[in-house]
Amino acid sequence: MPQKPQAYRLTDPTVEPSAVPGCSECLSLSLNRQNARSRGDYSAVSDANVMLRRHQAEAHTS
Ligand SMILES: [Zn+2]
């Protein structure tokens, strides 16, 4: 499924989103990503990045 690029910094696919300090949702999602990477599940890593970007676009727009 093609994804439309958005003119938004956090959606840059070349940069992994990092957790926003103090946000438990970011922390949880970034831990999921760490766990996925540690077990070599790169499709789950990618999913976690998508979820983290989506969450940050909704919750941390500046
Ligand atoms: Zn967050």
N, CA, C, O and the ligand as a Tripos MOL2 file, in Angstrom:
@<TRIPOS>MOLECULE
protein
  249   247    63     0     0
PROTEIN
NO_CHARGES

@<TRIPOS>ATOM
      1 N           0.8590   -1.1970    0.0000 N.3       1 MET1
      2 CA          0.0000    0.0000    0.0000 C.3       1 MET1
      3 C           0.8940    1.2460    0.0000 C.2       1 MET1
      4 O           1.7000    1.4300    0.9120 O.2       1 MET1
      5 N           0.7550    2.0890   -1.0090 N.am      2 PRO2
      6 CA          1.6140    3.2750   -1.0600 C.3       2 PRO2
      7 C           1.2530    4.2780    0.0280 C.2       2 PRO2
      8 O           0.0830    4.4760    0.3540 O.2       2 PRO2
      9 N           2.2630    4.8890    0.5670 N.am      3 GLN3
     10 CA          2.0190    5.8980    1.5840 C.3       3 GLN3
     11 C           2.3730    7.2630    1.0320 C.2       3 GLN3
     12 O           3.4290    7.4560    0.4300 O.2       3 GLN3
     13 N           1.4850    8.1890    1.2460 N.am      4 LYS4
     14 CA          1.7070    9.5400    0.7670 C.3       4 LYS4
     15 C           2.6890   10.2420    1.6920 C.2       4 LYS4
     16 O           2.4630   10.3130    2.9010 O.2       4 LYS4
     17 N           3.7650   10.7560    1.1390 N.am      5 PRO5
     18 CA          4.6930   11.4950    2.0070 C.3       5 PRO5
     19 C           4.0530   12.7740    2.5200 C.2       5 PRO5
     20 O           3.3320   13.4610    1.7960 O.2       5 PRO5
     21 N           4.3240   13.0760    3.7580 N.am      6 GLN6
     22 CA          3.7650   14.2900    4.3300 C.3       6 GLN6
     23 C           4.8850   15.2960    4.5770 C.2       6 GLN6
     24 O           6.0120   14.9340    4.9150 O.2       6 GLN6
     25 N           4.5510   16.5320    4.4030 N.am      7 ALA7
     26 CA          5.5440   17.5780    4.6200 C.3       7 ALA7
     27 C           5.6850   17.8220    6.1170 C.2       7 ALA7
     28 O           5.3050   18.8670    6.6460 O.2       7 ALA7
     29 N           6.2300   16.8450    6.7550 N.am      8 TYR8
     30 CA          6.3360   16.9350    8.2000 C.3       8 TYR8
     31 C           7.5940   16.2110    8.6360 C.2       8 TYR8
     32 O           7.8310   15.0670    8.2470 O.2       8 TYR8
     33 N           8.3810   16.8650    9.4270 N.am      9 ARG9
     34 CA          9.7010   16.3730    9.7870 C.3       9 ARG9
     35 C           9.6600   14.9860   10.4290 C.2       9 ARG9
     36 O          10.4990   14.1360   10.1300 O.2       9 ARG9
     37 N           8.6770   14.7560   11.3160 N.am     10 LEU10
     38 CA          8.6300   13.4980   12.0540 C.3      10 LEU10
     39 C           8.3070   12.3000   11.1620 C.2      10 LEU10
     40 O           8.5150   11.1560   11.5640 O.2      10 LEU10
     41 N           7.8060   12.5530    9.9700 N.am     11 THR11
     42 CA          7.4540   11.4410    9.0990 C.3      11 THR11
     43 C           8.5890   11.0680    8.1490 C.2      11 THR11
     44 O           8.4240   10.1860    7.3060 O.2      11 THR11
     45 N           9.7330   11.7280    8.2760 N.am     12 ASP12
     46 CA         10.8780   11.3880    7.4530 C.3      12 ASP12
     47 C          11.2550    9.9230    7.6630 C.2      12 ASP12
     48 O          11.6640    9.5420    8.7590 O.2      12 ASP12
     49 N          11.1200    9.0970    6.6210 N.am     13 PRO13
     50 CA         11.3290    7.6560    6.8010 C.3      13 PRO13
     51 C          12.7770    7.2740    7.0250 C.2      13 PRO13
     52 O          13.0650    6.1410    7.4090 O.2      13 PRO13
     53 N          13.6930    8.2020    6.7910 N.am     14 THR14
     54 CA         15.1040    7.8730    6.9690 C.3      14 THR14
     55 C          15.5710    8.0990    8.4030 C.2      14 THR14
     56 O          16.6690    7.6900    8.7810 O.2      14 THR14
     57 N          14.7220    8.7560    9.1970 N.am     15 VAL15
     58 CA         15.1100    9.0510   10.5710 C.3      15 VAL15
     59 C          14.1740    8.3300   11.5250 C.2      15 VAL15
     60 O          12.9560    8.4960   11.4490 O.2      15 VAL15
     61 N          14.7310    7.5380   12.4140 N.am     16 GLU16
     62 CA         13.8910    6.8700   13.3920 C.3      16 GLU16
     63 C          13.4470    7.8770   14.4470 C.2      16 GLU16
     64 O          14.2560    8.6510   14.9590 O.2      16 GLU16
     65 N          12.1550    7.8600   14.7660 N.am     17 PRO17
     66 CA         11.6900    8.7670   15.8080 C.3      17 PRO17
     67 C          12.2480    8.3460   17.1640 C.2      17 PRO17
     68 O          12.4000    7.1550   17.4370 O.2      17 PRO17
     69 N          12.5480    9.3150   17.9990 N.am     18 SER18
     70 CA         13.0020    8.9760   19.3330 C.3      18 SER18
     71 C          11.9360    9.3860   20.3400 C.2      18 SER18
     72 O          11.1320   10.2830   20.0820 O.2      18 SER18
     73 N          11.9380    8.7220   21.4830 N.am     19 ALA19
     74 CA         10.9210    8.9720   22.4950 C.3      19 ALA19
     75 C          11.0320   10.3910   23.0300 C.2      19 ALA19
     76 O          12.1300   10.9000   23.2590 O.2      19 ALA19
     77 N           9.8870   11.0190   23.2240 N.am     20 VAL20
     78 CA          9.8610   12.3340   23.8470 C.3      20 VAL20
     79 C           9.9680   12.1410   25.3630 C.2      20 VAL20
     80 O           9.1800   11.3980   25.9480 O.2      20 VAL20
     81 N          10.9390   12.8050   26.0000 N.am     21 PRO21
     82 CA         11.1280   12.6010   27.4360 C.3      21 PRO21
     83 C           9.8580   12.9030   28.2290 C.2      21 PRO21
     84 O           9.2010   13.9190   28.0010 O.2      21 PRO21
     85 N           9.5260   12.0290   29.1420 N.am     22 GLY22
     86 CA          8.3700   12.2520   30.0010 C.3      22 GLY22
     87 C           7.0690   11.7260   29.4390 C.2      22 GLY22
     88 O           6.0410   11.7910   30.1120 O.2      22 GLY22
     89 N           7.0860   11.2010   28.2100 N.am     23 CYS23
     90 CA          5.8480   10.6850   27.6240 C.3      23 CYS23
     91 C           5.8400    9.1590   27.7370 C.2      23 CYS23
     92 O           6.6900    8.4860   27.1540 O.2      23 CYS23
     93 N           4.8910    8.6240   28.4790 N.am     24 SER24
     94 CA          4.8640    7.1740   28.7000 C.3      24 SER24
     95 C           4.5130    6.4170   27.4270 C.2      24 SER24
     96 O           4.9550    5.2850   27.2310 O.2      24 SER24
     97 N           3.7170    7.0410   26.5620 N.am     25 GLU25
     98 CA          3.3620    6.3990   25.2910 C.3      25 GLU25
     99 C           4.6000    6.2400   24.4050 C.2      25 GLU25
    100 O           4.8320    5.1730   23.8370 O.2      25 GLU25
    101 N           5.3780    7.2940   24.2960 N.am     26 CYS26
    102 CA          6.6250    7.2130   23.5370 C.3      26 CYS26
    103 C           7.5340    6.1470   24.1320 C.2      26 CYS26
    104 O           8.1320    5.3510   23.4080 O.2      26 CYS26
    105 N           7.6310    6.1400   25.4430 N.am     27 LEU27
    106 CA          8.5060    5.1860   26.1070 C.3      27 LEU27
    107 C           8.0810    3.7640   25.7790 C.2      27 LEU27
    108 O           8.9050    2.9180   25.4320 O.2      27 LEU27
    109 N           6.7970    3.5160   25.8930 N.am     28 SER28
    110 CA          6.2720    2.1900   25.6160 C.3      28 SER28
    111 C           6.5390    1.7680   24.1710 C.2      28 SER28
    112 O           6.9610    0.6400   23.9170 O.2      28 SER28
    113 N           6.2920    2.6730   23.2330 N.am     29 LEU29
    114 CA          6.5080    2.3520   21.8310 C.3      29 LEU29
    115 C           7.9890    2.1570   21.5130 C.2      29 LEU29
    116 O           8.3480    1.2910   20.7150 O.2      29 LEU29
    117 N           8.8360    2.9530   22.1330 N.am     30 SER30
    118 CA         10.2620    2.7980   21.8430 C.3      30 SER30
    119 C          10.8110    1.5280   22.4920 C.2      30 SER30
    120 O          11.7500    0.9230   21.9740 O.2      30 SER30
    121 N          10.2300    1.1210   23.6210 N.am     31 LEU31
    122 CA         10.6270   -0.1610   24.2080 C.3      31 LEU31
    123 C          10.2070   -1.3230   23.3120 C.2      31 LEU31
    124 O          10.9550   -2.2860   23.1450 O.2      31 LEU31
    125 N           9.0210   -1.2320   22.7430 N.am     32 ASN32
    126 CA          8.5880   -2.2430   21.7730 C.3      32 ASN32
    127 C           9.5970   -2.3540   20.6340 C.2      32 ASN32
    128 O           9.9590   -3.4490   20.2010 O.2      32 ASN32
    129 N          10.0390   -1.1940   20.1630 N.am     33 ARG33
    130 CA         10.9850   -1.1850   19.0510 C.3      33 ARG33
    131 C          12.3120   -1.8200   19.4710 C.2      33 ARG33
    132 O          12.8930   -2.6100   18.7270 O.2      33 ARG33
    133 N          12.7790   -1.4720   20.6540 N.am     34 GLN34
    134 CA         14.0250   -2.0700   21.1570 C.3      34 GLN34
    135 C          13.9050   -3.5820   21.2760 C.2      34 GLN34
    136 O          14.8010   -4.3220   20.8710 O.2      34 GLN34
    137 N          12.7970   -4.0240   21.8320 N.am     35 ASN35
    138 CA         12.5830   -5.4680   21.9890 C.3      35 ASN35
    139 C          12.5540   -6.1550   20.6350 C.2      35 ASN35
    140 O          13.1570   -7.2130   20.4530 O.2      35 ASN35
    141 N          11.8520   -5.5520   19.6880 N.am     36 ALA36
    142 CA         11.7690   -6.1280   18.3480 C.3      36 ALA36
    143 C          13.1470   -6.2160   17.7130 C.2      36 ALA36
    144 O          13.4920   -7.2250   17.0980 O.2      36 ALA36
    145 N          13.9260   -5.1650   17.8650 N.am     37 ARG37
    146 CA         15.2550   -5.1690   17.2590 C.3      37 ARG37
    147 C          16.1440   -6.2190   17.9170 C.2      37 ARG37
    148 O          16.9400   -6.8810   17.2520 O.2      37 ARG37
    149 N          15.9970   -6.3630   19.2390 N.am     38 SER38
    150 CA         16.8610   -7.3100   19.9420 C.3      38 SER38
    151 C          16.5470   -8.7510   19.5640 C.2      38 SER38
    152 O          17.4020   -9.6270   19.6930 O.2      38 SER38
    153 N          15.3190   -9.0030   19.0970 N.am     39 ARG39
    154 CA         15.0360  -10.3610   18.6390 C.3      39 ARG39
    155 C          15.1380  -10.4910   17.1220 C.2      39 ARG39
    156 O          14.7990  -11.5330   16.5610 O.2      39 ARG39
    157 N          15.6050   -9.4350   16.4610 N.am     40 GLY40
    158 CA         15.8450   -9.4990   15.0320 C.3      40 GLY40
    159 C          14.5910   -9.4070   14.1800 C.2      40 GLY40
    160 O          14.5950   -9.7900   13.0100 O.2      40 GLY40
    161 N          13.5150   -8.8970   14.7720 N.am     41 ASP41
    162 CA         12.2430   -8.8080   14.0530 C.3      41 ASP41
    163 C          12.1170   -7.4200   13.4350 C.2      41 ASP41
    164 O          11.5340   -6.5090   14.0240 O.2      41 ASP41
    165 N          12.6800   -7.2790   12.2290 N.am     42 TYR42
    166 CA         12.7630   -5.9470   11.6500 C.3      42 TYR42
    167 C          11.4360   -5.4440   11.1150 C.2      42 TYR42
    168 O          11.2540   -4.2360   10.9640 O.2      42 TYR42
    169 N          10.5120   -6.3360   10.8260 N.am     43 SER43
    170 CA          9.2020   -5.8220   10.4140 C.3      43 SER43
    171 C           8.4760   -5.2440   11.6130 C.2      43 SER43
    172 O           7.7120   -4.2900   11.4720 O.2      43 SER43
    173 N           8.7030   -5.8110   12.7980 N.am     44 ALA44
    174 CA          8.1220   -5.2310   14.0080 C.3      44 ALA44
    175 C           8.8080   -3.9160   14.3750 C.2      44 ALA44
    176 O           8.1680   -3.0060   14.9030 O.2      44 ALA44
    177 N          10.1030   -3.8160   14.0980 N.am     45 VAL45
    178 CA         10.8090   -2.5510   14.3080 C.3      45 VAL45
    179 C          10.1770   -1.4730   13.4430 C.2      45 VAL45
    180 O           9.9110   -0.3610   13.9000 O.2      45 VAL45
    181 N           9.9420   -1.8230   12.1840 N.am     46 SER46
    182 CA          9.3370   -0.8830   11.2530 C.3      46 SER46
    183 C           7.9270   -0.4830   11.7040 C.2      46 SER46
    184 O           7.5510    0.6870   11.6400 O.2      46 SER46
    185 N           7.1550   -1.4740   12.1590 N.am     47 ASP47
    186 CA          5.8190   -1.1870   12.6820 C.3      47 ASP47
    187 C           5.8820   -0.2380   13.8710 C.2      47 ASP47
    188 O           5.0930    0.7000   13.9790 O.2      47 ASP47
    189 N           6.8270   -0.4960   14.7530 N.am     48 ALA48
    190 CA          6.9610    0.3490   15.9420 C.3      48 ALA48
    191 C           7.3020    1.7810   15.5460 C.2      48 ALA48
    192 O           6.8100    2.7320   16.1520 O.2      48 ALA48
    193 N           8.1530    1.9310   14.5190 N.am     49 ASN49
    194 CA          8.4800    3.2710   14.0560 C.3      49 ASN49
    195 C           7.2610    3.9780   13.4810 C.2      49 ASN49
    196 O           7.0550    5.1720   13.7010 O.2      49 ASN49
    197 N           6.4630    3.2260   12.7450 N.am     50 VAL50
    198 CA          5.2400    3.8150   12.1820 C.3      50 VAL50
    199 C           4.3170    4.2900   13.3090 C.2      50 VAL50
    200 O           3.7710    5.3920   13.2590 O.2      50 VAL50
    201 N           4.1550    3.4360   14.3240 N.am     51 MET51
    202 CA          3.2700    3.7930   15.4250 C.3      51 MET51
    203 C           3.8220    4.9710   16.2210 C.2      51 MET51
    204 O           3.0770    5.8410   16.6730 O.2      51 MET51
    205 N           5.1390    4.9790   16.3820 N.am     52 LEU52
    206 CA          5.7670    6.0750   17.1250 C.3      52 LEU52
    207 C           5.6060    7.3950   16.3620 C.2      52 LEU52
    208 O           5.3040    8.4290   16.9560 O.2      52 LEU52
    209 N           5.8100    7.3500   15.0490 N.am     53 ARG53
    210 CA          5.6410    8.5700   14.2540 C.3      53 ARG53
    211 C           4.1960    9.0540   14.3060 C.2      53 ARG53
    212 O           3.9320   10.2490   14.4400 O.2      53 ARG53
    213 N           3.2600    8.1010   14.1960 N.am     54 ARG54
    214 CA          1.8480    8.4800   14.2010 C.3      54 ARG54
    215 C           1.4820    9.1040   15.5420 C.2      54 ARG54
    216 O           0.8270   10.1450   15.5960 O.2      54 ARG54
    217 N           1.9060    8.4650   16.6080 N.am     55 HIS55
    218 CA          1.6430    9.0020   17.9440 C.3      55 HIS55
    219 C           2.2500   10.3940   18.0950 C.2      55 HIS55
    220 O           1.6030   11.3030   18.6150 O.2      55 HIS55
    221 N           3.4810   10.5610   17.6450 N.am     56 GLN56
    222 CA          4.1390   11.8550   17.8310 C.3      56 GLN56
    223 C           3.5010   12.9280   16.9540 C.2      56 GLN56
    224 O           3.4310   14.0930   17.3450 O.2      56 GLN56
    225 N           3.0370   12.5370   15.7760 N.am     57 ALA57
    226 CA          2.3570   13.5130   14.9170 C.3      57 ALA57
    227 C           1.0700   13.9910   15.5760 C.2      57 ALA57
    228 O           0.6630   15.1410   15.4140 O.2      57 ALA57
    229 N           0.4260   13.0730   16.3360 N.am     58 GLU58
    230 CA         -0.8300   13.4500   16.9880 C.3      58 GLU58
    231 C          -0.6050   14.1620   18.3130 C.2      58 GLU58
    232 O          -1.3150   15.1100   18.6500 O.2      58 GLU58
    233 N           0.3950   13.6930   19.0620 N.am     59 ALA59
    234 CA          0.5320   14.1550   20.4340 C.3      59 ALA59
    235 C           1.6180   15.2000   20.6350 C.2      59 ALA59
    236 O           1.5920   15.9430   21.6160 O.2      59 ALA59
    237 N           2.5680   15.2620   19.7180 N.am     60 HIS60
    238 CA          3.7230   16.1310   19.9600 C.3      60 HIS60
    239 C           3.9710   17.1030   18.8170 C.2      60 HIS60
    240 O           5.1160   17.4700   18.5520 O.2      60 HIS60
    241 N           2.9280   17.5170   18.1490 N.am     61 THR61
    242 CA          3.1240   18.5120   17.0910 C.3      61 THR61
    243 C           3.5590   19.8300   17.7270 C.2      61 THR61
    244 O           3.0120   20.2690   18.7390 O.2      61 THR61
    245 N           4.5390   20.4320   17.1120 N.am     62 SER62
    246 CA          5.0410   21.6830   17.6980 C.3      62 SER62
    247 C           4.6230   22.8710   16.8530 C.2      62 SER62
    248 O           4.9520   24.0100   17.1850 O.2      62 SER62
    249 ZN          4.7170   10.6430   23.1150 Zn       63 ZN63
@<TRIPOS>BOND
     1     1     2 1
     2     2     3 1
     3     3     4 2
     4     3     5 am
     5     5     6 1
     6     6     7 1
     7     7     8 2
     8     7     9 am
     9     9    10 1
    10    10    11 1
    11    11    12 2
    12    11    13 am
    13    13    14 1
    14    14    15 1
    15    15    16 2
    16    15    17 am
    17    17    18 1
    18    18    19 1
    19    19    20 2
    20    19    21 am
    21    21    22 1
    22    22    23 1
    23    23    24 2
    24    23    25 am
    25    25    26 1
    26    26    27 1
    27    27    28 2
    28    27    29 am
    29    29    30 1
    30    30    31 1
    31    31    32 2
    32    31    33 am
    33    33    34 1
    34    34    35 1
    35    35    36 2
    36    35    37 am
    37    37    38 1
    38    38    39 1
    39    39    40 2
    40    39    41 am
    41    41    42 1
    42    42    43 1
    43    43    44 2
    44    43    45 am
    45    45    46 1
    46    46    47 1
    47    47    48 2
    48    47    49 am
    49    49    50 1
    50    50    51 1
    51    51    52 2
    52    51    53 am
    53    53    54 1
    54    54    55 1
    55    55    56 2
    56    55    57 am
    57    57    58 1
    58    58    59 1
    59    59    60 2
    60    59    61 am
    61    61    62 1
    62    62    63 1
    63    63    64 2
    64    63    65 am
    65    65    66 1
    66    66    67 1
    67    67    68 2
    68    67    69 am
    69    69    70 1
    70    70    71 1
    71    71    72 2
    72    71    73 am
    73    73    74 1
    74    74    75 1
    75    75    76 2
    76    75    77 am
    77    77    78 1
    78    78    79 1
    79    79    80 2
    80    79    81 am
    81    81    82 1
    82    82    83 1
    83    83    84 2
    84    83    85 am
    85    85    86 1
    86    86    87 1
    87    87    88 2
    88    87    89 am
    89    89    90 1
    90    90    91 1
    91    91    92 2
    92    91    93 am
    93    93    94 1
    94    94    95 1
    95    95    96 2
    96    95    97 am
    97    97    98 1
    98    98    99 1
    99    99   100 2
   100    99   101 am
   101   101   102 1
   102   102   103 1
   103   103   104 2
   104   103   105 am
   105   105   106 1
   106   106   107 1
   107   107   108 2
   108   107   109 am
   109   109   110 1
   110   110   111 1
   111   111   112 2
   112   111   113 am
   113   113   114 1
   114   114   115 1
   115   115   116 2
   116   115   117 am
   117   117   118 1
   118   118   119 1
   119   119   120 2
   120   119   121 am
   121   121   122 1
   122   122   123 1
   123   123   124 2
   124   123   125 am
   125   125   126 1
   126   126   127 1
   127   127   128 2
   128   127   129 am
   129   129   130 1
   130   130   131 1
   131   131   132 2
   132   131   133 am
   133   133   134 1
   134   134   135 1
   135   135   136 2
   136   135   137 am
   137   137   138 1
   138   138   139 1
   139   139   140 2
   140   139   141 am
   141   141   142 1
   142   142   143 1
   143   143   144 2
   144   143   145 am
   145   145   146 1
   146   146   147 1
   147   147   148 2
   148   147   149 am
   149   149   150 1
   150   150   151 1
   151   151   152 2
   152   151   153 am
   153   153   154 1
   154   154   155 1
   155   155   156 2
   156   155   157 am
   157   157   158 1
   158   158   159 1
   159   159   160 2
   160   159   161 am
   161   161   162 1
   162   162   163 1
   163   163   164 2
   164   163   165 am
   165   165   166 1
   166   166   167 1
   167   167   168 2
   168   167   169 am
   169   169   170 1
   170   170   171 1
   171   171   172 2
   172   171   173 am
   173   173   174 1
   174   174   175 1
   175   175   176 2
   176   175   177 am
   177   177   178 1
   178   178   179 1
   179   179   180 2
   180   179   181 am
   181   181   182 1
   182   182   183 1
   183   183   184 2
   184   183   185 am
   185   185   186 1
   186   186   187 1
   187   187   188 2
   188   187   189 am
   189   189   190 1
   190   190   191 1
   191   191   192 2
   192   191   193 am
   193   193   194 1
   194   194   195 1
   195   195   196 2
   196   195   197 am
   197   197   198 1
   198   198   199 1
   199   199   200 2
   200   199   201 am
   201   201   202 1
   202   202   203 1
   203   203   204 2
   204   203   205 am
   205   205   206 1
   206   206   207 1
   207   207   208 2
   208   207   209 am
   209   209   210 1
   210   210   211 1
   211   211   212 2
   212   211   213 am
   213   213   214 1
   214   214   215 1
   215   215   216 2
   216   215   217 am
   217   217   218 1
   218   218   219 1
   219   219   220 2
   220   219   221 am
   221   221   222 1
   222   222   223 1
   223   223   224 2
   224   223   225 am
   225   225   226 1
   226   226   227 1
   227   227   228 2
   228   227   229 am
   229   229   230 1
   230   230   231 1
   231   231   232 2
   232   231   233 am
   233   233   234 1
   234   234   235 1
   235   235   236 2
   236   235   237 am
   237   237   238 1
   238   238   239 1
   239   239   240 2
   240   239   241 am
   241   241   242 1
   242   242   243 1
   243   243   244 2
   244   243   245 am
   245   245   246 1
   246   246   247 1
   247   247   248 2
@<TRIPOS>SUBSTRUCTURE
     1 MET1         2 RESIDUE 1 A MET
     2 PRO2         6 RESIDUE 1 A PRO
     3 GLN3        10 RESIDUE 1 A GLN
     4 LYS4        14 RESIDUE 1 A LYS
     5 PRO5        18 RESIDUE 1 A PRO
     6 GLN6        22 RESIDUE 1 A GLN
     7 ALA7        26 RESIDUE 1 A ALA
     8 TYR8        30 RESIDUE 1 A TYR
     9 ARG9        34 RESIDUE 1 A ARG
    10 LEU10       38 RESIDUE 1 A LEU
    11 THR11       42 RESIDUE 1 A THR
    12 ASP12       46 RESIDUE 1 A ASP
    13 PRO13       50 RESIDUE 1 A PRO
    14 THR14       54 RESIDUE 1 A THR
    15 VAL15       58 RESIDUE 1 A VAL
    16 GLU16       62 RESIDUE 1 A GLU
    17 PRO17       66 RESIDUE 1 A PRO
    18 SER18       70 RESIDUE 1 A SER
    19 ALA19       74 RESIDUE 1 A ALA
    20 VAL20       78 RESIDUE 1 A VAL
    21 PRO21       82 RESIDUE 1 A PRO
    22 GLY22       86 RESIDUE 1 A GLY
    23 CYS23       90 RESIDUE 1 A CYS
    24 SER24       94 RESIDUE 1 A SER
    25 GLU25       98 RESIDUE 1 A GLU
    26 CYS26      102 RESIDUE 1 A CYS
    27 LEU27      106 RESIDUE 1 A LEU
    28 SER28      110 RESIDUE 1 A SER
    29 LEU29      114 RESIDUE 1 A LEU
    30 SER30      118 RESIDUE 1 A SER
    31 LEU31      122 RESIDUE 1 A LEU
    32 ASN32      126 RESIDUE 1 A ASN
    33 ARG33      130 RESIDUE 1 A ARG
    34 GLN34      134 RESIDUE 1 A GLN
    35 ASN35      138 RESIDUE 1 A ASN
    36 ALA36      142 RESIDUE 1 A ALA
    37 ARG37      146 RESIDUE 1 A ARG
    38 SER38      150 RESIDUE 1 A SER
    39 ARG39      154 RESIDUE 1 A ARG
    40 GLY40      158 RESIDUE 1 A GLY
    41 ASP41      162 RESIDUE 1 A ASP
    42 TYR42      166 RESIDUE 1 A TYR
    43 SER43      170 RESIDUE 1 A SER
    44 ALA44      174 RESIDUE 1 A ALA
    45 VAL45      178 RESIDUE 1 A VAL
    46 SER46      182 RESIDUE 1 A SER
    47 ASP47      186 RESIDUE 1 A ASP
    48 ALA48      190 RESIDUE 1 A ALA
    49 ASN49      194 RESIDUE 1 A ASN
    50 VAL50      198 RESIDUE 1 A VAL
    51 MET51      202 RESIDUE 1 A MET
    52 LEU52      206 RESIDUE 1 A LEU
    53 ARG53      210 RESIDUE 1 A ARG
    54 ARG54      214 RESIDUE 1 A ARG
    55 HIS55      218 RESIDUE 1 A HIS
    56 GLN56      222 RESIDUE 1 A GLN
    57 ALA57      226 RESIDUE 1 A ALA
    58 GLU58      230 RESIDUE 1 A GLU
    59 ALA59      234 RESIDUE 1 A ALA
    60 HIS60      238 RESIDUE 1 A HIS
    61 THR61      242 RESIDUE 1 A THR
    62 SER62      246 RESIDUE 1 A SER
    63 ZN63       249 GROUP 0 **** ****
